[in-house]
Amino acid sequence: MLNEFRNKIDKIDREIVMLLSERSEISKKIGVLKAKNCLDVLNSDREEELVLRLEEIGLKKGLDNRYIKDIFGVILKESRKVQDE
């Protein structure tokens, strides 16, 4: 039983990494568009909106807001870094 749960978590973790990779590729494309249009990499309003929306979803799924903020804080920081390359 424990191994079944661990296998499921391993599968989910692989999917998360694949989605993060896909997100990073899209962020790179966004960075190119922002550079061409002389836009700032940081869009605080967009990030705040996104995190609030994700917190609502997380709340409905029983997840703590701090958990969502922390995870997406790291994801958004990496996204800005990739866009700025």
Biopython code that builds the backbone (N, CA, C, O; Angstrom):
import numpy as np
from Bio.PDB.StructureBuilder import StructureBuilder

atoms = [
    (1, "MET", "N", (0.819, -1.195, 0.000)),
    (1, "MET", "CA", (0.000, 0.000, 0.000)),
    (1, "MET", "C", (0.869, 1.268, 0.000)),
    (1, "MET", "O", (0.623, 2.191, -0.776)),
    (2, "LEU", "N", (1.876, 1.305, 0.866)),
    (2, "LEU", "CA", (2.768, 2.454, 0.933)),
    (2, "LEU", "C", (3.465, 2.672, -0.401)),
    (2, "LEU", "O", (3.585, 3.805, -0.868)),
    (3, "ASN", "N", (3.921, 1.595, -1.008)),
    (3, "ASN", "CA", (4.594, 1.707, -2.308)),
    (3, "ASN", "C", (3.652, 2.221, -3.387)),
    (3, "ASN", "O", (4.074, 2.959, -4.278)),
    (4, "GLU", "N", (2.387, 1.841, -3.316)),
    (4, "GLU", "CA", (1.399, 2.350, -4.272)),
    (4, "GLU", "C", (1.281, 3.869, -4.159)),
    (4, "GLU", "O", (1.290, 4.582, -5.163)),
    (5, "PHE", "N", (1.171, 4.345, -2.935)),
    (5, "PHE", "CA", (1.065, 5.786, -2.715)),
    (5, "PHE", "C", (2.338, 6.499, -3.174)),
    (5, "PHE", "O", (2.276, 7.559, -3.797)),
    (6, "ARG", "N", (3.475, 5.913, -2.865)),
    (6, "ARG", "CA", (4.740, 6.526, -3.286)),
    (6, "ARG", "C", (4.859, 6.557, -4.802)),
    (6, "ARG", "O", (5.355, 7.530, -5.370)),
    (7, "ASN", "N", (4.407, 5.495, -5.459)),
    (7, "ASN", "CA", (4.438, 5.467, -6.925)),
    (7, "ASN", "C", (3.532, 6.547, -7.513)),
    (7, "ASN", "O", (3.879, 7.186, -8.506)),
    (8, "LYS", "N", (2.381, 6.742, -6.898)),
    (8, "LYS", "CA", (1.466, 7.795, -7.359)),
    (8, "LYS", "C", (2.104, 9.173, -7.177)),
    (8, "LYS", "O", (2.015, 10.027, -8.059)),
    (9, "ILE", "N", (2.747, 9.382, -6.027)),
    (9, "ILE", "CA", (3.418, 10.662, -5.782)),
    (9, "ILE", "C", (4.558, 10.865, -6.769)),
    (9, "ILE", "O", (4.750, 11.970, -7.276)),
    (10, "ASP", "N", (5.316, 9.807, -7.048)),
    (10, "ASP", "CA", (6.401, 9.903, -8.036)),
    (10, "ASP", "C", (5.865, 10.312, -9.402)),
    (10, "ASP", "O", (6.463, 11.139, -10.091)),
    (11, "LYS", "N", (4.741, 9.733, -9.785)),
    (11, "LYS", "CA", (4.119, 10.071, -11.072)),
    (11, "LYS", "C", (3.675, 11.536, -11.087)),
    (11, "LYS", "O", (3.907, 12.246, -12.066)),
    (12, "ILE", "N", (3.048, 11.981, -10.019)),
    (12, "ILE", "CA", (2.606, 13.375, -9.922)),
    (12, "ILE", "C", (3.806, 14.312, -9.968)),
    (12, "ILE", "O", (3.764, 15.340, -10.645)),
    (13, "ASP", "N", (4.872, 13.967, -9.257)),
    (13, "ASP", "CA", (6.085, 14.798, -9.251)),
    (13, "ASP", "C", (6.671, 14.928, -10.655)),
    (13, "ASP", "O", (7.099, 16.012, -11.049)),
    (14, "ARG", "N", (6.692, 13.834, -11.407)),
    (14, "ARG", "CA", (7.187, 13.898, -12.797)),
    (14, "ARG", "C", (6.305, 14.822, -13.633)),
    (14, "ARG", "O", (6.805, 15.611, -14.435)),
    (15, "GLU", "N", (4.999, 14.722, -13.442)),
    (15, "GLU", "CA", (4.064, 15.580, -14.180)),
    (15, "GLU", "C", (4.277, 17.050, -13.815)),
    (15, "GLU", "O", (4.227, 17.921, -14.683)),
    (16, "ILE", "N", (4.513, 17.321, -12.544)),
    (16, "ILE", "CA", (4.764, 18.695, -12.106)),
    (16, "ILE", "C", (6.011, 19.239, -12.798)),
    (16, "ILE", "O", (6.007, 20.368, -13.288)),
    (17, "VAL", "N", (7.073, 18.442, -12.841)),
    (17, "VAL", "CA", (8.313, 18.885, -13.492)),
    (17, "VAL", "C", (8.072, 19.134, -14.978)),
    (17, "VAL", "O", (8.577, 20.115, -15.525)),
    (18, "MET", "N", (7.323, 18.280, -15.628)),
    (18, "MET", "CA", (7.029, 18.474, -17.051)),
    (18, "MET", "C", (6.225, 19.761, -17.257)),
    (18, "MET", "O", (6.492, 20.510, -18.197)),
    (19, "LEU", "N", (5.259, 20.020, -16.405)),
    (19, "LEU", "CA", (4.461, 21.243, -16.515)),
    (19, "LEU", "C", (5.299, 22.484, -16.229)),
    (19, "LEU", "O", (5.122, 23.515, -16.877)),
    (20, "LEU", "N", (6.208, 22.390, -15.264)),
    (20, "LEU", "CA", (7.092, 23.519, -14.990)),
    (20, "LEU", "C", (7.994, 23.810, -16.186)),
    (20, "LEU", "O", (8.269, 24.969, -16.496)),
    (21, "SER", "N", (8.447, 22.764, -16.845)),
    (21, "SER", "CA", (9.269, 22.935, -18.044)),
    (21, "SER", "C", (8.467, 23.615, -19.154)),
    (21, "SER", "O", (8.959, 24.525, -19.820)),
    (22, "GLU", "N", (7.246, 23.168, -19.340)),
    (22, "GLU", "CA", (6.368, 23.773, -20.353)),
    (22, "GLU", "C", (6.101, 25.241, -20.019)),
    (22, "GLU", "O", (6.111, 26.096, -20.904)),
    (23, "ARG", "N", (5.863, 25.524, -18.747)),
    (23, "ARG", "CA", (5.621, 26.892, -18.309)),
    (23, "ARG", "C", (6.842, 27.764, -18.577)),
    (23, "ARG", "O", (6.714, 28.910, -19.008)),
    (24, "SER", "N", (8.015, 27.220, -18.321)),
    (24, "SER", "CA", (9.259, 27.953, -18.543)),
    (24, "SER", "C", (9.449, 28.295, -20.020)),
    (24, "SER", "O", (9.876, 29.401, -20.353)),
    (25, "GLU", "N", (9.138, 27.367, -20.886)),
    (25, "GLU", "CA", (9.251, 27.623, -22.328)),
    (25, "GLU", "C", (8.312, 28.743, -22.761)),
    (25, "GLU", "O", (8.687, 29.597, -23.565)),
    (26, "ILE", "N", (7.119, 28.738, -22.240)),
    (26, "ILE", "CA", (6.164, 29.802, -22.559)),
    (26, "ILE", "C", (6.656, 31.135, -21.998)),
    (26, "ILE", "O", (6.527, 32.172, -22.649)),
    (27, "SER", "N", (7.218, 31.106, -20.793)),
    (27, "SER", "CA", (7.757, 32.331, -20.189)),
    (27, "SER", "C", (8.868, 32.924, -21.044)),
    (27, "SER", "O", (8.972, 34.144, -21.173)),
    (28, "LYS", "N", (9.695, 32.070, -21.627)),
    (28, "LYS", "CA", (10.762, 32.553, -22.517)),
    (28, "LYS", "C", (10.156, 33.305, -23.702)),
    (28, "LYS", "O", (10.640, 34.370, -24.086)),
    (29, "LYS", "N", (9.102, 32.745, -24.272)),
    (29, "LYS", "CA", (8.437, 33.381, -25.416)),
    (29, "LYS", "C", (7.812, 34.715, -25.004)),
    (29, "LYS", "O", (7.844, 35.690, -25.755)),
    (30, "ILE", "N", (7.250, 34.737, -23.808)),
    (30, "ILE", "CA", (6.679, 35.983, -23.299)),
    (30, "ILE", "C", (7.783, 37.019, -23.125)),
    (30, "ILE", "O", (7.591, 38.195, -23.431)),
    (31, "GLY", "N", (8.939, 36.578, -22.631)),
    (31, "GLY", "CA", (10.074, 37.483, -22.454)),
    (31, "GLY", "C", (10.517, 38.114, -23.757)),
    (31, "GLY", "O", (10.843, 39.300, -23.802)),
    (32, "VAL", "N", (10.528, 37.322, -24.816)),
    (32, "VAL", "CA", (10.894, 37.844, -26.136)),
    (32, "VAL", "C", (9.890, 38.908, -26.578)),
    (32, "VAL", "O", (10.276, 39.970, -27.066)),
    (33, "LEU", "N", (8.606, 38.618, -26.403)),
    (33, "LEU", "CA", (7.571, 39.580, -26.784)),
    (33, "LEU", "C", (7.663, 40.862, -25.956)),
    (33, "LEU", "O", (7.505, 41.963, -26.483)),
    (34, "LYS", "N", (7.918, 40.709, -24.664)),
    (34, "LYS", "CA", (8.045, 41.889, -23.812)),
    (34, "LYS", "C", (9.240, 42.735, -24.227)),
    (34, "LYS", "O", (9.159, 43.963, -24.244)),
    (35, "ALA", "N", (10.335, 42.090, -24.558)),
    (35, "ALA", "CA", (11.537, 42.822, -24.982)),
    (35, "ALA", "C", (11.271, 43.585, -26.278)),
    (35, "ALA", "O", (11.662, 44.744, -26.418)),
    (36, "LYS", "N", (10.605, 42.924, -27.221)),
    (36, "LYS", "CA", (10.290, 43.567, -28.504)),
    (36, "LYS", "C", (9.373, 44.769, -28.327)),
    (36, "LYS", "O", (9.447, 45.737, -29.084)),
    (37, "ASN", "N", (8.513, 44.697, -27.327)),
    (37, "ASN", "CA", (7.533, 45.756, -27.102)),
    (37, "ASN", "C", (7.929, 46.694, -25.964)),
    (37, "ASN", "O", (7.117, 47.489, -25.491)),
    (38, "CYS", "N", (9.188, 46.592, -25.532)),
    (38, "CYS", "CA", (9.719, 47.453, -24.463)),
    (38, "CYS", "C", (8.853, 47.438, -23.200)),
    (38, "CYS", "O", (8.600, 48.478, -22.592)),
    (39, "LEU", "N", (8.413, 46.255, -22.826)),
    (39, "LEU", "CA", (7.602, 46.090, -21.620)),
    (39, "LEU", "C", (8.476, 45.558, -20.490)),
    (39, "LEU", "O", (9.427, 44.813, -20.730)),
    (40, "ASP", "N", (8.154, 45.939, -19.269)),
    (40, "ASP", "CA", (8.871, 45.427, -18.110)),
    (40, "ASP", "C", (8.582, 43.946, -17.921)),
    (40, "ASP", "O", (7.483, 43.469, -18.203)),
    (41, "VAL", "N", (9.586, 43.232, -17.442)),
    (41, "VAL", "CA", (9.401, 41.818, -17.140)),
    (41, "VAL", "C", (8.415, 41.675, -15.987)),
    (41, "VAL", "O", (7.515, 40.837, -16.041)),
    (42, "LEU", "N", (8.577, 42.479, -14.956)),
    (42, "LEU", "CA", (7.699, 42.394, -13.793)),
    (42, "LEU", "C", (6.375, 43.096, -14.069)),
    (42, "LEU", "O", (6.331, 44.266, -14.450)),
    (43, "ASN", "N", (5.303, 42.345, -13.865)),
    (43, "ASN", "CA", (3.953, 42.900, -13.952)),
    (43, "ASN", "C", (3.261, 42.558, -12.630)),
    (43, "ASN", "O", (2.581, 41.538, -12.516)),
    (44, "SER", "N", (3.441, 43.409, -11.658)),
    (44, "SER", "CA", (2.944, 43.160, -10.295)),
    (44, "SER", "C", (1.438, 42.919, -10.254)),
    (44, "SER", "O", (0.962, 42.043, -9.532)),
    (45, "ASP", "N", (0.695, 43.699, -11.032)),
    (45, "ASP", "CA", (-0.762, 43.539, -11.042)),
    (45, "ASP", "C", (-1.145, 42.141, -11.534)),
    (45, "ASP", "O", (-1.995, 41.475, -10.944)),
    (46, "ARG", "N", (-0.516, 41.718, -12.603)),
    (46, "ARG", "CA", (-0.791, 40.390, -13.167)),
    (46, "ARG", "C", (-0.432, 39.297, -12.158)),
    (46, "ARG", "O", (-1.199, 38.353, -11.965)),
    (47, "GLU", "N", (0.723, 39.423, -11.519)),
    (47, "GLU", "CA", (1.149, 38.409, -10.557)),
    (47, "GLU", "C", (0.207, 38.353, -9.362)),
    (47, "GLU", "O", (-0.146, 37.269, -8.897)),
    (48, "GLU", "N", (-0.200, 39.514, -8.866)),
    (48, "GLU", "CA", (-1.109, 39.561, -7.722)),
    (48, "GLU", "C", (-2.447, 38.919, -8.070)),
    (48, "GLU", "O", (-2.996, 38.140, -7.292)),
    (49, "GLU", "N", (-2.965, 39.258, -9.251)),
    (49, "GLU", "CA", (-4.222, 38.678, -9.736)),
    (49, "GLU", "C", (-4.118, 37.162, -9.823)),
    (49, "GLU", "O", (-5.015, 36.441, -9.387)),
    (50, "LEU", "N", (-3.017, 36.690, -10.387)),
    (50, "LEU", "CA", (-2.792, 35.261, -10.564)),
    (50, "LEU", "C", (-2.772, 34.539, -9.223)),
    (50, "LEU", "O", (-3.451, 33.528, -9.042)),
    (51, "VAL", "N", (-1.991, 35.064, -8.289)),
    (51, "VAL", "CA", (-1.869, 34.411, -6.978)),
    (51, "VAL", "C", (-3.213, 34.404, -6.249)),
    (51, "VAL", "O", (-3.573, 33.403, -5.630)),
    (52, "LEU", "N", (-3.951, 35.504, -6.314)),
    (52, "LEU", "CA", (-5.272, 35.540, -5.668)),
    (52, "LEU", "C", (-6.205, 34.497, -6.274)),
    (52, "LEU", "O", (-6.926, 33.806, -5.554)),
    (53, "ARG", "N", (-6.186, 34.389, -7.577)),
    (53, "ARG", "CA", (-7.032, 33.398, -8.260)),
    (53, "ARG", "C", (-6.634, 31.978, -7.858)),
    (53, "ARG", "O", (-7.491, 31.126, -7.624)),
    (54, "LEU", "N", (-5.318, 31.733, -7.781)),
    (54, "LEU", "CA", (-4.842, 30.400, -7.406)),
    (54, "LEU", "C", (-5.107, 30.095, -5.938)),
    (54, "LEU", "O", (-5.350, 28.944, -5.573)),
    (55, "GLU", "N", (-5.061, 31.119, -5.100)),
    (55, "GLU", "CA", (-5.409, 30.923, -3.691)),
    (55, "GLU", "C", (-6.868, 30.488, -3.545)),
    (55, "GLU", "O", (-7.187, 29.626, -2.726)),
    (56, "GLU", "N", (-7.745, 31.089, -4.343)),
    (56, "GLU", "CA", (-9.163, 30.703, -4.316)),
    (56, "GLU", "C", (-9.327, 29.240, -4.703)),
    (56, "GLU", "O", (-10.064, 28.496, -4.057)),
    (57, "ILE", "N", (-8.637, 28.838, -5.757)),
    (57, "ILE", "CA", (-8.703, 27.443, -6.206)),
    (57, "ILE", "C", (-8.142, 26.530, -5.119)),
    (57, "ILE", "O", (-8.728, 25.497, -4.795)),
    (58, "GLY", "N", (-7.001, 26.927, -4.564)),
    (58, "GLY", "CA", (-6.386, 26.128, -3.512)),
    (58, "GLY", "C", (-7.287, 25.981, -2.296)),
    (58, "GLY", "O", (-7.392, 24.902, -1.714)),
    (59, "LEU", "N", (-7.931, 27.067, -1.924)),
    (59, "LEU", "CA", (-8.840, 27.041, -0.781)),
    (59, "LEU", "C", (-9.957, 26.027, -1.002)),
    (59, "LEU", "O", (-10.317, 25.275, -0.096)),
    (60, "LYS", "N", (-10.500, 26.016, -2.215)),
    (60, "LYS", "CA", (-11.564, 25.058, -2.543)),
    (60, "LYS", "C", (-11.062, 23.619, -2.484)),
    (60, "LYS", "O", (-11.838, 22.688, -2.269)),
    (61, "LYS", "N", (-9.751, 23.446, -2.678)),
    (61, "LYS", "CA", (-9.157, 22.107, -2.641)),
    (61, "LYS", "C", (-8.552, 21.780, -1.278)),
    (61, "LYS", "O", (-7.906, 20.745, -1.110)),
    (62, "GLY", "N", (-8.765, 22.667, -0.308)),
    (62, "GLY", "CA", (-8.291, 22.408, 1.034)),
    (62, "GLY", "C", (-6.830, 22.736, 1.271)),
    (62, "GLY", "O", (-6.221, 22.225, 2.212)),
    (63, "LEU", "N", (-6.259, 23.588, 0.421)),
    (63, "LEU", "CA", (-4.852, 23.965, 0.557)),
    (63, "LEU", "C", (-4.721, 25.311, 1.253)),
    (63, "LEU", "O", (-5.533, 26.213, 1.050)),
    (64, "ASP", "N", (-3.705, 25.429, 2.061)),
    (64, "ASP", "CA", (-3.434, 26.658, 2.792)),
    (64, "ASP", "C", (-2.947, 27.751, 1.833)),
    (64, "ASP", "O", (-2.165, 27.478, 0.923)),
    (65, "ASN", "N", (-3.411, 28.981, 2.042)),
    (65, "ASN", "CA", (-3.003, 30.103, 1.187)),
    (65, "ASN", "C", (-1.495, 30.320, 1.207)),
    (65, "ASN", "O", (-0.902, 30.638, 0.176)),
    (66, "ARG", "N", (-0.871, 30.151, 2.368)),
    (66, "ARG", "CA", (0.589, 30.342, 2.489)),
    (66, "ARG", "C", (1.324, 29.357, 1.579)),
    (66, "ARG", "O", (2.330, 29.709, 0.963)),
    (67, "TYR", "N", (0.833, 28.153, 1.498)),
    (67, "TYR", "CA", (1.395, 27.109, 0.640)),
    (67, "TYR", "C", (1.360, 27.558, -0.823)),
    (67, "TYR", "O", (2.359, 27.460, -1.535)),
    (68, "ILE", "N", (0.217, 28.041, -1.251)),
    (68, "ILE", "CA", (0.058, 28.506, -2.634)),
    (68, "ILE", "C", (0.962, 29.715, -2.887)),
    (68, "ILE", "O", (1.646, 29.769, -3.909)),
    (69, "LYS", "N", (0.971, 30.684, -1.966)),
    (69, "LYS", "CA", (1.816, 31.876, -2.128)),
    (69, "LYS", "C", (3.291, 31.494, -2.228)),
    (69, "LYS", "O", (4.021, 32.016, -3.070)),
    (70, "ASP", "N", (3.718, 30.584, -1.365)),
    (70, "ASP", "CA", (5.127, 30.177, -1.362)),
    (70, "ASP", "C", (5.514, 29.485, -2.665)),
    (70, "ASP", "O", (6.532, 29.813, -3.273)),
    (71, "ILE", "N", (4.709, 28.542, -3.079)),
    (71, "ILE", "CA", (5.017, 27.794, -4.309)),
    (71, "ILE", "C", (5.031, 28.729, -5.514)),
    (71, "ILE", "O", (5.966, 28.705, -6.314)),
    (72, "PHE", "N", (3.998, 29.547, -5.639)),
    (72, "PHE", "CA", (3.927, 30.413, -6.812)),
    (72, "PHE", "C", (4.867, 31.596, -6.717)),
    (72, "PHE", "O", (5.224, 32.185, -7.738)),
    (73, "GLY", "N", (5.273, 31.954, -5.516)),
    (73, "GLY", "CA", (6.326, 32.958, -5.378)),
    (73, "GLY", "C", (7.604, 32.482, -6.053)),
    (73, "GLY", "O", (8.258, 33.242, -6.768)),
    (74, "VAL", "N", (7.953, 31.225, -5.825)),
    (74, "VAL", "CA", (9.146, 30.638, -6.443)),
    (74, "VAL", "C", (8.953, 30.495, -7.956)),
    (74, "VAL", "O", (9.855, 30.811, -8.732)),
    (75, "ILE", "N", (7.795, 30.026, -8.365)),
    (75, "ILE", "CA", (7.516, 29.838, -9.795)),
    (75, "ILE", "C", (7.573, 31.178, -10.532)),
    (75, "ILE", "O", (8.165, 31.270, -11.608)),
    (76, "LEU", "N", (6.969, 32.200, -9.963)),
    (76, "LEU", "CA", (6.960, 33.512, -10.621)),
    (76, "LEU", "C", (8.347, 34.139, -10.643)),
    (76, "LEU", "O", (8.710, 34.801, -11.616)),
    (77, "LYS", "N", (9.116, 33.942, -9.596)),
    (77, "LYS", "CA", (10.497, 34.444, -9.578)),
    (77, "LYS", "C", (11.302, 33.805, -10.705)),
    (77, "LYS", "O", (12.049, 34.492, -11.402)),
    (78, "GLU", "N", (11.154, 32.513, -10.882)),
    (78, "GLU", "CA", (11.860, 31.808, -11.963)),
    (78, "GLU", "C", (11.361, 32.283, -13.319)),
    (78, "GLU", "O", (12.150, 32.428, -14.252)),
    (79, "SER", "N", (10.074, 32.524, -13.437)),
    (79, "SER", "CA", (9.495, 33.006, -14.682)),
    (79, "SER", "C", (10.082, 34.358, -15.068)),
    (79, "SER", "O", (10.416, 34.588, -16.230)),
    (80, "ARG", "N", (10.207, 35.254, -14.087)),
    (80, "ARG", "CA", (10.809, 36.572, -14.357)),
    (80, "ARG", "C", (12.269, 36.407, -14.782)),
    (80, "ARG", "O", (12.736, 37.089, -15.694)),
    (81, "LYS", "N", (12.968, 35.519, -14.130)),
    (81, "LYS", "CA", (14.374, 35.273, -14.460)),
    (81, "LYS", "C", (14.508, 34.788, -15.907)),
    (81, "LYS", "O", (15.363, 35.266, -16.654)),
    (82, "VAL", "N", (13.671, 33.853, -16.285)),
    (82, "VAL", "CA", (13.705, 33.294, -17.647)),
    (82, "VAL", "C", (13.329, 34.360, -18.677)),
    (82, "VAL", "O", (13.907, 34.404, -19.763)),
    (83, "GLN", "N", (12.377, 35.206, -18.345)),
    (83, "GLN", "CA", (11.945, 36.266, -19.261)),
    (83, "GLN", "C", (13.025, 37.310, -19.457)),
    (83, "GLN", "O", (13.084, 37.968, -20.496)),
    (84, "ASP", "N", (13.869, 37.457, -18.466)),
    (84, "ASP", "CA", (14.901, 38.493, -18.499)),
    (84, "ASP", "C", (16.206, 38.025, -19.176)),
    (84, "ASP", "O", (17.148, 38.806, -19.312)),
    (85, "GLU", "N", (16.253, 36.795, -19.583)),
    (85, "GLU", "CA", (17.472, 36.241, -20.203)),
    (85, "GLU", "C", (17.650, 36.703, -21.624)),
    (85, "GLU", "O", (18.622, 36.327, -22.279)),
]
sb = StructureBuilder()
sb.init_structure("model")
sb.init_model(0)
sb.init_chain("A")
sb.init_seg("    ")
for serial, (resi, resn, name, xyz) in enumerate(atoms, 1):
    if name == "N":
        sb.init_residue(resn, " ", resi, " ")
    sb.init_atom(name, np.array(xyz, "f"), 0.0, 1.0, " ", f" {name:<3s}", serial, name[0])
structure = sb.get_structure()
